[in-house]
């Protein structure tokens, strides 16, 4: 590997390198989810309850009613009666692009330096996230513009997950992988919570900043990634060389010696080869339904709270973080239990069984749904990517991760789209759909046991 592609090395023990990589990749992927969350917070601002504004205006003045029309209080083109379908189309465009791009991303990621690949994705994601916010600044009302930005952002965001999972898998073995990955995967919920709070701060006054600030954050983290990420244990600082001054016994340190592993790497696995690994198809389908539930909550929960509890966008965003708080606890709990039992699939099945009847209880449901989701996308993917059938070839990790998360992202695309259609018939229909998806995840997960 060319030296120019390596980050600067510092003198650290292997355990400290692992701790540093753990923390850095945690922060990197936190910024990915932080930049995805604003759209769910801003939805209620794109289409406001204009009739309520009319009533307030009429009650507070003697002027003619209907001073506030839908066109005045909502953001075109989301001021129409079909606004739920339009908002659902925006979600679908992002998630569909993400799902398609994910299958390609893992294959590409196996063949490129992770640090450069991840840096590129983060910088481009920051650009497109900021572009969405600039739509407010420059009063852009074209649906095509927002759809384009969502599709482009969905594609570049696929660089994140295979890269960070491969990196963390390179540094940590299988021992206590469930616990380690469970704690590490809480970056998803932490990013959602921070994204909600940041977007909620500006949503009512200037929703463009709800996108621009997260966009700048992920771009800044991309620069940090370029400077500091060490993707695998190839960099060893041996110490300092020394030269003697003439015949004296004084040794003077001259320079640091950096040794880079140069042994030949096994070839990257093919897509079909990764599919033949036992358990990949079963866990991919299980994640499809689990992620359908999780992403429906991610993209529609704040709007649901706004419409049913009659709260403003900021309060609804704050309340929706309960689902993600539960997700943090659930991810860690799933990891600990699966380590103790040695059965990843059984842990997922039990948690999904308990989640189905309580999809309306945010905190508990967040833990029971996101627990299996976190376990499959981290510990299970890492286990399968280093399966014994690969005979020590670790080059499959990124591809396996991409297949599992790509399949799950198909469900993530379908869920919010169905929610946009079904919510027009009543929110109860959305929850019935979520319960059905949870039971299907349970059935598929049971086959993997």
N, C-alpha and C positions, 0 to 999 in steps of 0.2 A: 504493500500500500504506500503510495507516495507520501513523503513527509508533509507536504503542503496541505494534505487533507486531514492531518491529525490536529486535534486541539492541543494547546500547550499543556505539558505534563508538570505536575507538582509532586513534591515528596509527601506521599500519604501511604499509610498501611493499606493492605487489601480490604480490610473491614471498613476503613474510612472511605475508601473509594466506593464501596457498595452503598454505604450510608449516603454519600454525596449523590450517587446516581439515583438512588431511591427518591431522595428529596427533589432533585432536579426534574426527573421525569414526572413526578407528582405535580409539580408546579406547571410544567409544560402542558400536560393534558388538562389541568384545571383551567388554563386559559382557553383551550379549545371549547370546553363546555360553557365557559363564561361568555364566549362570543356567540354561542348558539341561542342562549336563553332570551335575549331581548325581544325577539319577535313575538314570543308568547305574552310578554308583559305589555307590548305596544298594541296588540290586537284590539283591546278595549278602547284604545285611543283612536285607532283608525276608524272605528265605527262606534260612536257614542250613542247613549240613550237620548236621542234628540227630543223625544216627546217630554221627557222629564225636564229638560232644559227649558222647553216652552212653558211648562207649568210654573217653573220657578220665575221665569221672566214675567208671566202674566200676573202672578201673585205679588210681585215686588214693584210693579209699575202700572200706570193707567193707560199705557200705550196699547196699540192693537196687538192681538195675539199673533202667534206664528212668526215672530221676528226671527227666530232661529229655525231655519229649515235644515233638512237632512244634509243638504249640500254645504251648508255653512258650518255645521258642527262636526261633520265627519270628513274624512280625508278621501277625496276622489282617488281611485274609482271604487272605494269601499263604502260609498254612501248609498248604494242600491240595496234593495230588499234581499238580494242573493249574496250579501256580503260574506255569509258563512262559507258558501261554496268558493268564493274568491280567496278567502283566507286559507281554506283547506287546500286550494290549488297551489298557493305559495308554499305551504308546508310540504305538499307532495312533490313539488319541483325540486326543493332542496333534498328531501329524503330519497327520492328516486335517483337523482344524480349521485347521491352519496352511496346508495346501494350498488349501482352499476360501477361506479368508480372504485369501490372497495375491492371488488374481485380483481381488478387490474392493479390496484395499488400494492397489494401484497407481493405479486409477482415482480413488479418493478422494484419494490423495496428490497427484495432479496439480492438484487443485482447492482444496487447503488449504495454508496456510503450513507448510512442512516442519518448521520449528522447533517449532511448537506441536503438530503431529501426532506428531512423534517423541517429544516430551516426555510427552505423554499416554500413548503406548504403553509407554514405559519405566517410568513410575510405576505403571501398572496391572500390568505384568509383574512388577515388584517385589512388589506386593501379592499376586498369585496364587502366586508362588514362595514367599513367606513363609507363605502359607496352607497349602501342602503340608507345610512343616516343622512348623507348629503342630499338624498331625495327630498327630505324635509327642508333642508337649508335652501335649496334651489327650486322648491315648489314643483317637483316632478310628480305628475299624476298619471303616468303611463303604467298600466299593469305589466306590459312587456318588459319595461325597465326592471321592475322588482322581480319578475320571474327570472330574467337573465342573471341578475345578481345572485339570486338564490341557487340557481343551477351551477353557476361558476363557483360559488362558495361551497356547495355540496361536494363538488369534484375535488377541490384543493384540500378540503378538510379530511379526505380519506388518507392523506399522508400521515395523519397523526397516530391512529390506533395501532396499526401493524408495527410502526416504528418504535413506539414506546414499549409495547409488549415484548417485542424482540429484544430490545435493549435491556429491559429488566430481567427477561429470561436468560440472557447471556451472563448476567452477573449473579443470579441466585439459582441454586440447585433446587432439587425437589423437596428437601427437608423443610417442613412447616410452610410449604408453598401456599396452602390455603389461607393461613393466617396472614402471611406477608402480603399476598395478593389482595386479601380482603381489606386490609388497612390501606394498601396503596390505591386500590380501586375506589376508595372514598373520594378521590379527586373528582369523579363524575358529579357526585352530589354537592361537594364543596363548590365546584364551578357553577352548578345550577343556582346554588344559594347566592353566591357572590354576584352572578349575572342578574339575578332577580333584584337584588338590593341596589346594584349600580343602575340598572335600567329603570327601576322604580323611582329613583331619586330625581330623574329628569323627565319621566314620561309625561307628566301633566303640563310641564312648562315648555319643554323643547325635546320632543321624542327623538330628534335626530342625534342628540348627544347620547341617548340610550344605546345607540349603535357605534357611534364614533369613539367613545371612550373605551369600550371593550375591544374595538378594532385596534386601537393604539396599544392596548395592553398585550394582545396576542402577538402583534408585530414586534414589540419590545422583547417579549419572551423568545421570539424567533432569533433575535440577535444574541441573546444570552445562550440559547441552544448552540448557535454556531461557535461561540467562544469557548464553551465549557463542557459540552456533552462528550463523554467517552463511551462509545457504544458497546465495547466489549473489553475483556481483559487482555488487550494487546500491548498496553503501555506499562512498562516496568521501569522504575527509576532505580538503577543499581547503586548509585552513590556518586562520589566525586573521584575523578582520576587525580593523580598527584604526580608532580615532577620534583626531583631533588635538585637543589641549588648546588651546583658543582659537586663537591665531595662532602658537603655538610649533611647533617642528619635532619635538616629542616625540610619538611614537605609542604608545598604550596598547592592548594586546590586550583585546578585549572578550569574544568568545565564538568557539567553534569552529563552522565552517560545515559542515553535513552535507548533501550533495546525494544525493537518491534518484532513481534512474531512474524515469521515469513514462511511457515510451513504451508504446504498446499492445502487449500480448502476444498471440501467435497462440493460437487456441483449442486446447484439449487434444484429442488424437487419440482416436478411438473404439476400442473393443476390437477390432472387426472390421478397422478400419483398421490397427491395429498388427499383426494377424495376416497382413495382406497384404504386410508388409515382407519382402523376400526374405531367407531364412535364419532367420526367427524360428521357424517350425514345426520345421525340421530340428534346430536347436540346442536347442530346448525338449525334443524327444524324446531327443536325446543326453544332455541333463542328467538326464532322468528316470531312465535306467539308471545313469548315473555316481553320482547322488545316492543311488540305492537301495543301491549298494555302500558309499558313504561313511557313510551314516546307520546302516546295519546294524552297521558297526564302531563307530560313535559310541555306540549304545545297548546293544550286546550284548558288545563285546569284554571289558570288565572281568569280566562274569559268566562268559564262556567261559574266561578265564584262571583265575578262582577255581575253577571246576569241574574243569578239566583239569590245571592245575599245582598245585592244592591250596594256593593262597596265600590269605592273608586279604584282606579288602576293600581295605585301604589299599595293600598291595603290588601287588595286581592293578590298582588305579587308577593307581599310579605307572608300572607297566610299560606300560599301555595308551597312555600319552602318547607312546610311540615312533611310533605311527601319525601323530600330529599333528605331531611334529617333522619327519617325512618330508613331511608336507603343506606345511609352511612352505617347505622347500627346493623341493618340486615346483612350488608356485605361482609362486615367483620364476623358476625355470628355464623354466617354460612361457611366462611373460611375455617373458623375454629372447629365447628362440628364436622366438616368434611375431613379435616386433618385427623380428628380423633377416631372417626369411624372408618376412614380410608375409602369412603364411598361418596364420590361427588354427585353421581346421578340420583342416589337415594335422597341426599340432602335437598337437591333441587325439587324433587317430586313432592316431598313432604311440605316444603314451604309453599309451593304452588297450590297444593291441596288446601292449606289453611288460608291462602290469600283469596281464593275465589268467592267465598261468601261475604267478604268484608271489603270489597273494592271501594266503598264510600267512606271508609275510615282512613283518613289520609296518613297519619303517622304509622299505624300498624301495617297498612297495606303497602306503604312505601318500603318498609323493611322486608316484607314477605315477597314482594314482587322483585325488588331490586337485588335481594339476596341471591337468588338463582341467576339473575341477569349478570351480576358481578362475578359470580363463581364461574359461569360458563365462559365469559369473555376473557378471563384472566387465568386462573389456576387450571381449568379444564383445557383451555387452548394451549397453555404452556405444556401441560402433560401430553397432549396429543401431538404437539409439535416436536416433542422429544421422545416419541413412542419407541418402544423396543424394536418394533418392526423396521425402523429407520436405520438400525445398526450404527448408532452414534452420529448420524448425519444431522447436525443442528440447523442446517440451512432451510428446513421446512417450516420453522416457527412462524415466520412472517406470512407465508402462503396459507398455512392452516388458520392462523388468526384472521386473515382477510376473508377466507371462505366462511368461517363461522360468523364473523361480524357482518360480512356482506349479506349473508342469508338473513341474519337478524334484522338488517337494515331494510330488507324488503318488507318485513312486518312493520317496521317503524314508519315506512312510507304509507302502507295501507291503512294503519290505524288512524292517524290524523285525518286522512282523506275520508274514511268512513264516518268519523266523528263529525266532520263538516256536513255530511249528507244527513246522517241520522239525527243530529241535534235539531234540525228544522222540524222534526216530528216529535220532539221532546227529549230532554236529557236522559230520561229513563232508558230510552232505546240505546243510548251510548253505553250506559252501564251494563245493560244486558249483553251487548257486544263484547265488552271487556271481560265479563264473567265467562262467556263462551270461549274466548281466546285463552283465558287462563286454564280452563279445563283441557283444551287441546294441547297446551304446553305440558300439562300434567301427563296426558296420555303418551305423548311422544317421549317425554323424559323417562317415563316408566319403562319404555322399550330399551333405553340405554342402560338400565340398571343391570 
